[in-house]
């Protein structure tokens, strides 16, 4: 920017975003993420660009910023396409039905929600990826909940919370390594310090989920209905050990820190191979119901179609067919549109300097430790809203507030923990962030529908603020005397 923009002017794109997004939700409901929300983001980006032009910026500079920002969407877009392909082939191969089948047999409706949170937490810690956990185990848990007659929204909230618990605490997680690197702290010191807010968040959330399970478990589908569903799946699919090969391959590759895109793509291709070997009749009926193609051609067409446009189940049981008819790369195109629109808005806000202008008053009003932690939390949440990616929600607050923490005699691990408490944990709660659109697409539950039940993600930033004001679990720098200013 060539001139300072008044704060009131800098607020205009934010008001455009919030106002029109609210109107989109009111007019379109859950369908708002299918196009209206993307239009809102582009309109808000246009408002930011107009302000930039009015204050002396050149269009070429704004355009270059948007192109550079959108180019960062390519890795996420490839992952989303691979997940769509994986869901399609796993539905056809029996991998997802097997996970649902065994889940229905192992998890009681009375303890389903807390079990979903804990299972996802354990898996995510072991592999370091919330996306992989939600797209595999989480997908099966939401399907099992639907069959049991339990709430998919509450289950999705438990899955998201458990997945991000592990993603945040696992040394294999990219966000965990990023936060430690940005602030300049030892990775394992960072992880140990995060335990103080993250474990209480999971414990409290699990207790809340247990309350939901105890009150809603009695409303679950009758035991006979669940048993009948399991028998239908068992009769339709060969649920032998080979059907779990794609899942095992994804977990092994993730644990070995193989890149996400090839990991998920390999899982998708293995799903197609297993479908041809173990479920040839399902593949044939799906690809060539009239029986006109040669056997080999029908197998190729079936896998190809599941990868591209998804699998369509024809078991004859309406509820199961709705559950298993999913996936395909095409199913992720609306989500990719959301990512591109969100990053366009983020680029416009950053290039015009409006994002920095909006955060400056927070820094100027910091008076003590409590307000410093609160400012960090709200800045990270704002970064998720306005930059649409958790990486910016970690990087920007991590760099902006480092000196402020040092001034108050606070060790850097307090900052690295706080940016994860807020930046990482709320990234899946904003419908237009890459994490929000991924979770909604993978689980089949809109972001705003599972948001009220993502208790781990909601509690974590709240606990960070409470800890800041009451001086709980704050590490002081040995070489600097703590500042005595009141919170």
N, C-alpha and C positions, 0 to 999 in steps of 0.2 A: 504494500500500500504506500502511496506517496503522501497521504495525509492521515491523521488520526481520525478514526471513525467514532462518532459519539456512541456511547453505550446503547442509547435508545434505538439508534439506527442498526447497531449490530444485533439487536434482539429481533429484528423483523423476520429473518429467515427462520428463527426458532418459533416465533408465533405462527408463521405460515405452516411450518411442519406440524406443530401440535394442533393447531386449529383445523387444518384440512384432514389430518390423520384421524382426529376425533369424528369429523363429519363422515369420513370414509367408513369407519367402524359402525357409525350410527346407520348409514344408508345401506351398507352392504353386509354387515355382520362378519361372519367367518370368511365370506368370500372377498373381503377387502384385501387379503394378501394375494389374490389372484390377478391383480392388475391395478386396482384403485390406489393401493399403498405405494406402488412403484411410481405412479403418476404424481402423487403427492411429493415424493422425494425429488423427482425431477423439477417440479414446480418450485420447491424450496431451494434447490440448487440454482434455478434461474433467478430467484430473488437475490441470492448471494452474489451471483455474477453481475446483476444490474447494479448493485451497490458498489462492487469492485470497479465497474466501468465508470460509474459516476464519480468515483474518487481517484480516477487517473490511471487505472490499470488498462493494459491492452488485452484485446480479446485473444490474441495469439498466446499470451502468457497463461490466461485462464484455460484455454483449450489444451495447452501442453500439460498443465497440472492435472486436468481430468483424464487425459489419455494415459499419463503415467500412473495415476491412481487406479484406473480401471484395469491396467495391465497386471496389477497385483491380484486381480480376481481370477486370473487364469488357473493358478494352482488349486484354489478353492473350487472353481467350476469343474475342473477335471475330477476332483474328489467327489463332488456331488453327482456327476454323471456316472462315476464308477459305483457309487452307493445305489443309484437307481438301477443299474444293471445287476448289482449283487442281489437286491431285493427281488427282482424279477426271476433270476435263476434259482435263488434259494427257495422261493415259493414253489417252483416247479420241481426242484430236485428232492424235496422232502426235508431239507435242512431246517428251514423255519417251522414246518409242521412238526418235525421231530422235537424241536425245542419246546413248542407249545404242548405237545403230547406229554413229554416228561415233566414239564412245568405244572401241568394240570394234576399230575399224579403226586408231585412232591410238595407243593405249596398249598397249605390250607387256606380257604377264603378268610378265616378268622385272623390270619396273620399275613395276608398277602401283601398289603402295602408296605409295612416295615421290612418284610423279607425282600421285596423288590428293591428298596433303597439300599439295604445292606449288601445284597448280591451284586448290584451294579457298582457299589463302592469298592468291594473286594476285587472285582474284575478290572475296574479302571485303575486301581493302584498297581495291579500286576502288569498292565500293558501300557499305562500312561496316556490313554487316549479316551476322552469322553465321547468323541464322535464314533469311534469303533465300538465302544461299549453300547451306546444307545442304538446304533444301527444293526447290532446283532442280538445281544441278550435283551436289550431294552425293547426292541421290536417284538420279540417273542413274548415278553412279559405283558406288553399292551394287548397283544392278541389273546393271551390266556385270560387276562382280566375281562376282555369283551365276552369271551365264551362263558366265563363264570358269572356274568351279569354284574360285574363290578365296574367302577368308574374308570374309563380310559384316561380321563383328565387327571384324576388323582394318581393313577399309576404312572402316567407320563411325568407328573411332578416328582414322584419318588425316583423314577429312572433318571431324570435330569439332575436331581440333587445328588444321588449316589454317584452318577457318572462324573460330575464336577468335583465331588469330594476326592475321588481318586486322581482325576486329572490334575488337581491342585497340589496334591501331596506326593505324587509319584516323581522320583528323580528322572523317569523316562519322559515326562511331559515337556512339550515345547514351551508352554506358558510358564511353567515352573523354572525352567532354565533361563528363559528370557528375563523374568523378574529379577532373579539373582544377578544376572549379568548386567542389566541396566543400572541397578543400584550399586553393584560392585561388592556383593557379599558371597561368602562361601555357600555353595548349593545346599549342603546338608545342614548348615546353620539355619539357612532360610526355611528348609522343610521342617526342622524341629520347632522353630518359632511359630510356624503356621498351625502346628498341632493345637496350640492354646486357644485358637478361635474356631478351628474347623471341626475338631472332635466334639466340643460342646454343641455345635450347630447340628451335627449329625445325630447326636444323642437326643436332643430336644425334638428334632424333626421325627426321629423314629418313634418317640413316645406319642407325638401327635398322630402319626400314621397308624400306630397301634390303636388309638382311640377311634379313628375312622374305620379300621378293620373290624373292631369289636362291635361297632354300631351298624356297619353295613354288611358284615359277613353273614349275618342271618338273612339278609335279603338276596344273597347270592343264588345262582341257579341251583336247583335241587341236585343232590348227589347223582341221581339217576341220569339227569340231563348231561352232567359233566362226563359221566362214564360213557354215555352214548356218543358224545362228541369224540372222546378218545377212541372208541371202537370204530367210528366212521373214519377218522384219520388213519388208524392202523390198517383198516381194510383197503383204503384207497392208495396208500403209499407203502412202499417197502422202507420201514423205519430202522433198518439195520445199522450197524456201526459205520458203514461207508457213507451214510448220509451226513455224518458229522465231520467228515474230512474237510470240507471247505471252512467250517468254523475253526477247527483245530489249526489249519494252515494260517488263517488270518491271525489267530492269537500268537502262534509261534513267530510269525514274521513281525508282528507288532512288538513282542517282547525283545526281539533281536534288533529293534529300532530300524526296521526296514521302512523306507518312505511310505507315507499313507496311501498315495495314489496307486502305486503298483501293488501294494499289499491288498487293497480292496479290489482292484482289478483282477488280481490272481484269484481271490476268493470268488469273484463273479464267474470267471471262466471255469474254475473247478466245479462250481455249482452246475453249470451247463453240462460238464462232462459227467458228473454223478447222475444228473437227470437222465442222460442218454443210457447210462449203464444200468441204473436201478429203477427208473420210472419210465421205460420206453413207451408204455401204453398211454400214460398221461401226456407225454410229449407228442405222441402221434395224434391223439384226439384234439389236443390244443392247436397243433399246426395244420392238421389235414383231417377235419372231421368227416369229410365225404370219402376219405380213403382213396384219393385219386393219385397221390404222389408215391413214388418208390420209397421204400422204408428209409434208406439213407438220406434221401432228399427231405423227407418229413422230419427226421432228427435234426438236420442242419437248420431247416426253417424254424423249428420250434425253439432251438437255443438262440438263434439269431433274433427271433421275434421277442423272446423274453428279455434279452439284453437291450433291445432298442425301445420297444413299446410296452414291455411288461407282460406278466403272466395273467391269464384269465382262467379261473377255476371253474370246473363244471361237475362238482361232486353231487349236485342235486339238493344240497342243504343250503338254503338261502343265506343264513348267517355265516356259515363257513365260507361259502363262495365269495361273499362280500369281503371277508377278512383276508382271504388268500389271493384275491384278484388285485394285484399291486405291482409296483416297480416299473422298471424300464427307464432308460436315459431320458426319454421324452417327458416323463413325469417330473423331472427336475428342471425343466426349462423355465418355468415360472419363477422358481427359486433363484436360478441364475440371473434372471431379469432383475429380481429384487437386489441381489448382490451388486450388480452393475449400477443400478440406480442409486443405491446407498453409497457406494464409493464415489460416484459422481458428485453427490451432495457433499460428502466429506472433503473431497478435493477442492470444491468451490469455497467451502468454509475455511479451509487451511490456507489456500492461495491468497484469499482476500484479507487474511489476518483477522477475520471476524471471530474465529475460534479462540485465538489468543486474547482478543479483546473481551470476550465473555468470561474468561477464567481469571483475568487480572484482578477484579474486585475481591475475589475470594482470598487471594494471597495478601492483599492489602489489609484485610480485616482480621487476619490471624492474630490472636492475643496470647494464647497458651496452648498447651499440649492437646487438650480436648478439641479446641477449635481447629488445630492443625490437622489432627487425624480426621475430623469431620470434613475439612476442606479437601483432603486427599480422597476420601470416600466419594464425595459429591463430584469431584473433578473426574474421577475414574468412571463414574456412572454417566456423567455428561459426555465423556469421550466415547463411550459405547453408543450413546444416542446419536451423537453428531458425526462420529467417524465410522460407525458401523462395523468396527472390528476390535476385538479384545486386545490386539497387539498395541494399538494406539492408546487404549485405556490403561495399559501397563507402562508403555514407554514415556508418554508425555507427563503424567503425574510423577513417575519415577525420577525424571530429570528436573522437573519444575521445583519439587519440594525437598530435594536432597539437602540443600544448604540450610533450609529452614529446620529440618530435623537435627542437623549438626549444631545449629545455633542453640537449640534447646537441650543439648547434651544427650540426645537420643541416638542410639546405635542404628546404623542403616537397615538392620534386619527388621526394625519396626516399620520402616517405609516399604520394604519389599513385601512384607506380610500384608500390609494394608492395601497396596495396589492389587494384590491378588484377592484379598477379601472382597473388594468392590469390583475391580476390573474383570477378573476372571469369572467370578461367581455371578455377576449380573449380565454377562455377555449373552447368555441364552434366554434372557427375559425380555429382550428388545426384539420386536418382530422383524426388524429389517437388518439386524446384524447378521454376519455370516453364520454365527453360532445359532441364533434364533431361528433363522430360516432352515438350517440343517436339521435341528431337533424337530421342528414342525414337520418337515418333509419325511424324515426317517421314521418318526413315531406315528405319523398320520393324525396328530392332534395339534390344532393351531396354538401358536405361542401364547396368546392372551388367554386361552382356555386352561393351559397347564400352569400358567404363571402363579395364580393364587395358591397352588399346592406345591410349588417348588420351595419348600420350607428351608432346606439347607441353604439354597442360594439367597433367600430373603433374610435369613437370620445372620449369616456371616458378616455382611457389612454393618448390620445393626449392632452386633457384638463388638465389632471393631471400634465403633463410636463410643459405646459404653466403656470399653476398656480404656479408651483414650481419656475420657473425662474422670474416671475413677483411678487411673494410674495402675490398672491391672495388666500384668504380663508385659510390661514395658522394660526393655533392656537399655541401660544407660551406658554411654561411652565412658570408659575408664579414664581417658585423658581429659575429659571435659566435665566440669561440675554441672549438675542439672540446674536448669533455670527455675527460679522459684515463682514464676508468674502463674497466676491462677488460671484454671481452665475457664 
